[in-house]
Amino acid sequence: METGDLLTTLLSCAFFMALVAWISFRKTRGEVSTRDGYFLAGRGLSAIFIAGSMLLTNLSAEQLIGLNGSAYGFNLSSMAWEVTAAFATICMAFIFLPRYLAGAFSTLPEFLNDRFDDGVRRLSVILFMVGYGFVTIPSVLYAGSIAVLQLFDVPGLLGVDYSQALWMTIVAIGFTGSLYAVFGGLKAVAVSDTLNGAGLLIIGIAVPLLGLSALGDGNISAGLSIITNTDTEKLNAIGGPGDPTPFGTLFTGMILANLFYWCTNQYVIQRTLAARNLAEGQKGVLFTGFFKVMVPFLMMIPGVIAFHMYGPGLSSIDLAYPRLVRDVLPGYASGFFLAVLLGAVFSSFNSLLNSAATLFCLDVYAPLKKQPVDDRTMVRVAKIASIVIALFSFMVAPLLQYAPEGLWQLIRMFTGFYNIPVIAVVIVGLFTTRVPALGAKVAIVFHVIAYGLLRFVFDDDVTIHFLHVYAILFVIEVGIMLLFGRLQPRREDWSYQPRRMLDLTPWRFATPCAVTLMSCVVGLYLLFSPIGLVGGLSAVFWPLMMLLLVINILIWLRQLSRQPENGPVIS
């Protein structure tokens, strides 16, 4: 990159990032002095900020690089991780969120303390903090830095070797991202996430369109014709045994992994806990589901385009997206792209940092104090905790380059230590009344030991997909808890006690919106399958799509014909 182009890129990037920072500052000025203001944005987030923040918390450089790389090297089977999230967002909107909001919970461990006891709370905090501190937060920094290094020749620009450039990039990204979380709290995170999300949407639409244009020699339709009529197996989302995500896993561990992530993972659900009412929360969560359904078009089709443009000869599948961006994106847009890329990394990083600090303050620091902690002290401790966690992540992130099985395998490996026991305990806690705290503790300890043995001792002997392993462990752990509920039940049945004045009127269009969302999922799998584009449209494709359309029209007409109902205000 020439000096003039580099300067233009950096200046335009700095301008967009400064604009996001200024708007975030204006929106949060004077609103982060209390614990609710700092940790939960004053419990006043609207749907658009909830959706924007949830989406950007989830989507980062690893999706941009990894999903497109998977599409380039294999097919669209990995879209299951994104598209099936729609089902989990529906469960969050209708099952989990109403209970979280009515209970005025600030963290998931707080709910587990209410349902079981402080011991279960502490175990869940340990699981989250170890997972966030050693893997999730460092991996976000590492993946974002790798993406920047791949797209821009940082070692060459700075005259340093690769390891030095990686460390410098990690610190620069981490330091900037920390500012939002440390000084602005959750609302600053949510506002910046939403603005960066708008930028990501623009780039997400622009890159595949420009790629199709380049593939079709300036004609988007011609490019589209090439990918839908040549090597159409690349468009197959029905994964086989040799694909990254076999289709059968959608109905076992994939469901559980998504339920954990979208319904119980603290750094994701924290912005839903800050909803001003149930209706806004449901809107935000369901809108997020619709954005997730769009991910294959925005973050996987570019990988298919790259395959048709460059063939299978790239040295690494993870180079597909960076090369396509360099080749098709106009020079004047490179600064905006860099800002969007960094914004996506910042969004995931500062969300994780804010949530880790929230867990530490509300579930570790405050319970250890004999006297109530005032808001000023709590916010100060949160800022200190955020700084310490950020510095720790700066040290751990560069070490991920030495992971023997690569970053993605490392993330999947260690996430398995805490995602399944958490979702198992939460589901049993919500839907049973007699299961004691001891049952939850035994299930958590069992999972950590069993999963560790399966991953590190008997790994060569376990030949089934790790998502199926998730499902098997989940069933066993639920069985353990139910057995304790039968043999050693609580002395008194647990009853749910709403604790906050809150408008829990459901969103009027939540149900038809959920139906439409699941119809989109079914439609996508029909489109990207042998029934659809793989090998040419079959005779049943359009009748099935019309059936989905008719069902949705009937459901929406039925809902529109009903009179709005006034829901309860629960105290």
N, C-alpha and C positions, 0 to 999 in steps of 0.2 A: 504494500500500500504506500503510495507516494505521500510526501509530507503534507501537501495541500489537502489531499483526500482525508488523511488521518486527522488533521486539524478540524476539518469540517465535521467529520464523524464525531469527534470528541466534544466539540462545541454544541452540536445539535443534541447529542446525548445528555450533556450537562444541562441544557436548557429544559428538556422534557422532565428530567429528574428534579430539577429545581422547582419547576411548576408544580409537580406532584407534592413535593415537600412543603411548598408555600400554602397550597390549598389544604393539605392535611393539618398544618399548623393553625390556619384560620378556623378550621372546623372544630379543633380540639382545645383552643385557647381557653384556659380557666376551667376545664372540665375534668382534669385528672388529679385533683387534690384529694379526692375521697377514694376509698377502696372500690366501691361500685363504679365510680368514674374511671378509675385506672384499669381494673380487671375486667369490667363488664360494660364499658362505654355508657355508664349511667343507666343501664338496662333500657336503652332507648333506640336501638338500631332498627332501621326500616328494612323492608324486604330487599331493596336494591343493594344496600350495603352488606347484608347477610349473604346474598347470593354472590356478589362480587368478591367478598373476602373468602368465602368457602371455596370458590373456584380457584382463586389465585393461591390460596393456601395449599390446595391440592396440586395444581399444575405448576411445574417448574421446568428447569433445564433438562432434568432427567427424562421427562415425558417428550419434550421436543426432540431430543437426541435419540433416546431409547426406543420410543414407539415408532418413529420414522425408520430407525435402523432395523427394527424387527420386521416392518413391512417390506423394506428393501431386501433383507436376507431371507425372509420366509414368506409370510402372507399376512392377512388381516386378523389372524386368530387372537393376537394380543389385545385387540380392541375390547375383549371381554372384560378386562380390568377397568375400562372406562365406562362402557355402555351399561353393563349390569349394575353399575352404581345407582342407576335409576331406581331399581327395586329397593335398594337400601335407603335412598332419600325418601321414598314413599313410606317405608316403615318408620323412619325418623319423624316425618310429618304427622303421622296418624297415631303412632304407638308411644314412642319415646319422648318426643318433645312436649306433649301436653303434661306429662308427669314431671319432667324436669322443670318446666316453667311454674307449675302450680306449687312445687316444693321449694321454689326460690333457690335452687342449688347453684353454687358458683363453680363447682368442679364435680367431676364424676366420682372421685373418692369421697366427697362429702355425701353423695347419695348412698354409697356403699356403707358409710358409717351410720347413716340413718336406718338403712335396711338391716345391716348385720351388726358390726361393732367397729371399734377403733382399730382392732387388729387387722381386719380385712382392709380397712382404709389404708393402713400403713403398708401392707403388702402390695396393694395396687399402686401406691405412690412410688414404691421402690421399683416396681416393674416399669412404670412410665419414665421415671427419672433416669434409670440405667439405659433404657432404650433410646430416649431422647438424647442423653448426654454423650453416649458412646457411639451411636450409629446414626440416628435420624438427623440431628442437627449438623454434625460434621459432614454427612453424606450430601446434604443440600448444598453446603458451601463448596464441597469438593466437586460435585457435578456441575454447579454453576461456573466454577473456575475453569474446569475442563472445557466447557462449551465456549467460554471466552477465548481460551488458548487456541482452540481449534478454528474459531472463526477469525481471529485476529492474531497475527504473529507476534505475541507479547515478548517471547525470548529475544527475537530479532530486533524488535523495536527498542527494548531496554538494554540489549547487549549482555544478557545473563543466560545461564543454562536453564533447562526445563524445570528442575526442582526449585530453583530460586524464583523463577517466574510464577510457578504454581503457588508457592508460599506467599509471595507478594500479592497475587491476585486474590487469594483466600482472605488475607488480612484486609485488603482494600474493600472487598465486597462485604465481609463480615462487619467491619467497622461502620460502614455506611448504613447497612441494614439494621444494625443495633440501635442506631439513633432513634428510629421510629418506635421500637419496642421500649427502650429505656425511658425516653422523655415524653412520649405521646400516649402510651398505654394502648388498650385495645381499640379505641375509637380511631386513633391515628393509623393503626394497622389496617382497620377496616376501610377507612377512606382511601389510603394509598393503594390498598389491594384493588378496590373498585376502579380507580383511575388507571392503574396498570393493567387491569383486566380489559378495559376498553382498548388499550393499546395492543394487548395480546390478541384480541378478537380481530382487529384491523390487520395485523401481521398474519394471523392465522388464515384469514380469507385471501390476502394478497399473494402469499407465497404459492399456494396451489394454483391460483389463477395465472400467475406469471409463469409458473412451471409448465402448465398446460399450453400456454401461448408459445413458450420456447420449444416445447416438444412438437407442436403443430406448425412450426415455422411462422409464428405470428398469428395463428388461428386457434383460438381456444377450443372450438368445436372439433377441429381436426385432432388436437391433442387428446381430447376426451374420447374420440373415436379410437385412437390408438390403444389407450389403456383398457378400454372396454371390449376390444376385439382381438388384442394380441396378448399372449401369455396371461390369460384371464384367471389362471389359478392363483395369481398374486392377489386377486380380489376375494379370495375365499376366506370367510371368517369361521368356517366350521373346521376347527383344528383337529388334526389327526394325532396319533400317538407320537409322531416325530416332530410335531409343531410345539412352539413355546407354551401354548395354552390349549390342551386337548378339550374338545367340546364338552365331554362328560364332566369336567371339573366345574362347569358353570352351575351344576346342580348339587355340588358337595361343598368343598372348601371355599370356592369362590364366593358363594353366598355369605359364608361366615366371615371371610376376610373383609368383604364390603360392609357387612353389618357392623363389625368392629370399627372400621374406619369412619363411617358416616354417622354412626349412632352412639359410639362410646369413646372415641379417640378425643382426648381433651383438647388438643390444639385445633381440631376441626369443629367440634361441637360448641366450643366456647363462645363463638359469635352467635349461635342460635340461643344460648342461654341469656344473651344480652338483648333478645328481641323485646320490643315494646309491648307486644301482645301476641297471642297465639296465631291470629290471622297473618300478621306480618312474618312471623317465624315460618309458618307453613308455606307462604308465598316464596320466601327466600330459599327454603330447602328444595321445593319443587322446581323453581327456576334453575337452581343448580343442576338438578337432574337433567333438564333439557339441554343445558350447556354441555354436560357430559356426553349426551347422545351425539352432539356435533363433533366431538373430538376425533372420530375416525376420518372425517373430511378435512379437518384442520391440521391434524398431527400424524396421520398415517398415509393418506393419499400422496403427500409430497414424497414419501419414501418409495411408493410405487412409481411415481413419475421419475424419480432418480434412477430406478432400475431400468426403465425404458430409455433413459438418456445416456446412462453410463455403462449399462450392462452389469453383469455380476462381478466385475473385476476389481472393485474397490478393496483396498487392503484391510479395511475394517468396515463393518456394517454401520458403525456409529459415525462414519464420515459422510454418509449419504446426505443428511440434512444440511450440515455445514457447507458442503460443496454446492448443493443446489441453491442455497441462499446466496453464496458468493457469486454464482453464475447468473442468476435471474433477477436479483434485487438491484434496482438502480443505485448508483453510488450515493446520490443525495439522500436515500432512505436508510443508509447503513447506520447512521447515528440514531435514528428512531428505533431501528431494530435492536441495536445494542442496548438502548434505554429500556425497551420492552423486555429483552432477555434478562437484564439485570433486575428490572422490576419484578419479574416472576421469581427470581432467586431471592430478592429481598423479601417478597411477600411470604414465601414459605419459611425463610429463616426467622423473620421477626415475629411471625405467628407462633413458631415453635418456642422462641425465646420468651415471648410474653406468657405463653401457657406454662412453660417450665417454671418461670418465676411465680406464676399464680399458684401452681401446685405446691411449690416450696413454702410460700407465705401462708396460704390458707390451710394446707394440710400437713405441714411440718412445723413451721415457726409458731403460728398462732396456737395450735393445740399444746405445744410445749410450755407456753406461758401460763402461769397461774392466774394472772389478771388479764382482763380484756385489753387488747392492743388498739390504740387510737389510730385513726385513718392516716394521719401524717406519718407516724412511725411505720405503719404497714407499707405505705407507698415508698418510703425511703428504703426499707429493707428489700422491697421488690426491685428497685433500681440497682441496688448493690448486687442482689442475686443475679439479675440479668447480665450485669457486667462480668461477674465471675464465670457464669455459664458460657458467655460469649468468648472470653479469653481461653477457657478450657477447650472449646470447640476449635479455636484457632490452632491449638496444639495437636488435636486429634485428627483434624481433617486431612492434612498432608500425608499422614500415615496410611490413609486408605488406598494410596497408589500402590502399596505393597500387598494389597489383598490378593491371595493366590487365585481365587476364583472370580475376581472382578467385582466391581461395585454392586451390580444388580443382584448377584447371587448373595453377596454379603448382607444386603438389606433384607432380602427375603428370608435368609437364614435366621437372623437375629430378631426380626419382627415376630417370627413364630414363637418366640419365648413368651410374649405377653399378649398377643392379639386374641388368641383362642380362650385362654383362661378368663380374660376380662369380659369378653362377650358372653361366655358361658355363665359367669357369676351374675352379670347384670340381668340376663334373661331369666334365670332362675329366681333372682331377687325380685323381679317385677311381677312374675306370674305365679309365685307360690307364697304362702304365708307362714309355713311351719319349718322350712329349712333353716337350721341354725348357722351361726357364724362359723362353727367348727367345720361344718361340711364345706363351706366356701374356702376356708384355709387349707384343708386337706386337698381339695381339687386344684388349687393354685400350686401348692408344693408338688403334687403329683405331676402336673403338667410340666413344670420346669425340669424335673428329674427325667421324666419319660421323653420329653422332646430333646433334651440334651443327649440322652443315650441314643435315640434314633438318629440324630444328626452327626454325632461325633464318634460313636462306638459301633453301631450297627448300620451305618450309612450304606455300606456296600451290599448289605443283605436286604435292605428295604428297596424294592424295585418299583413300587407304585409311586405315582406323582405326589409331590409334597402337599398339594391341595387336598388330595384324598386323605393323607395323613392328618391334616387339620380336622377333617370331618370325623374321623375315627376317634381322635383324642377328645373332640367336643362331646361326642355321644357318651364316652366313658366318664368324662368329668361331670356332665349333667346327671348321669346315673349315680355317681358317687354322692352328689349333693342330695338327690332325691332319696337315696338310701338313708342318709343321715336324717333327713326329714321324717322318714318313716320310723327309724329305730331310736333316734334321740332328738325329737322335735323341740322347738322352742317352748318355753313354759307358757307363753302367751302368743297367740297368732299376731303376726305383724300386720298392722293396718296403715294404709297410706294416709298421711295427714297433710293436706294442702296448707301452706303457711303464708301465702302472700295474696294481697288484693290484686287481682290481675284479670283482665278481660280474656277469658278463655273461649270466646266465641270462635268457632272454627271458620276458616275462610270459606265463603259460600261456594266457590268453584273448586275447592280442594279435590273432591271426588272425581268430577269429570276431567280435571287436569291430570290426576293420577292415571286415569284410564288412558288418556291420550299419550301420556309419557310411556306407559308400558306398550302401547300400540306402536310407538316410534321404535322401541327396542325390537319388537317382533318384526316390524317392517324392515329394519336395518339388517337383521339376520336373514330375512327372505331375499333382500337385495344382494347381499354379499354371500351368496351360497349357490350351489348347483341349480336351485330353483330360479335364481335371479341371473346375475351377470356372469357367473362362472360357467363358461361354455355356451353362453347365449340364453336369453330369456326362455323359460319353459312355458308350456301352455297354461299352467295353473298360476303363474305369477300375478298377472293382473286381476284375475278373479279373487285371489286371496287379499290383494291390496285393496280392492273395492270393498270386500267384506269388512276389513278393518275400518275403512272410511265410513261405511254405513253405520257400524256399531258406534263410532264416535259421534256422528251427527245425531243419532237417536238419543244418546246419553246427554249431550249438551242441550238439545232441545227440551228434554225432560227437566233438566236442572233450571234452564232459563224460564220455564213455565211456572216454577215454584216461587212462592213468595218468600223473601228473606226472613229468617227467623232470628230473634234476639236470643243470643246465647247467655250462659251464666257468667257472672263475675264471682270467682271462687276466692274465698278468704281462708 
